[in-house]
């Protein structure tokens, strides 16, 4: 059921680096993004795929990993993603991609979870160095990077506590806790 898949699809930031993701899997995932809704059906998204360990090692330092985990610099060696999907906008097709990249990225991540891998949608990207590294043409702009790999961490959904904090955190066992507001807190009107 889709609700179970959505609950299972948490941002994963630690992976089994020795268990690779192949190019065919990445292509299958991007195909899910391709089939997703697009504003005015413009389809301005483009993708760069990497499952190459050498390139991945150069992509990794261009990414910010977990803003709320101040003492954690990101996955250590052995826990890094084995694949990346760089989501780009083609400015010759559309100057503004609206929310297309979010829709496509969610489709990609849900597809990954259904297949077994997990991922993390990363917006904190050092775009200039990554653009140079991947020789991205000027007409393409980096929108997001999706890290993919076999998950090495467990994430759980918690209710937002009395302190009203939505900051995710890790407990002493390394379990990643993601506070979510209640349904009653987010529905502000009902017209029945």
Order of alpha helices (4+ residues) and beta strands (2+ residues): alpha-alpha-beta-alpha-beta-alpha-beta-alpha-beta-beta-beta-beta-alpha
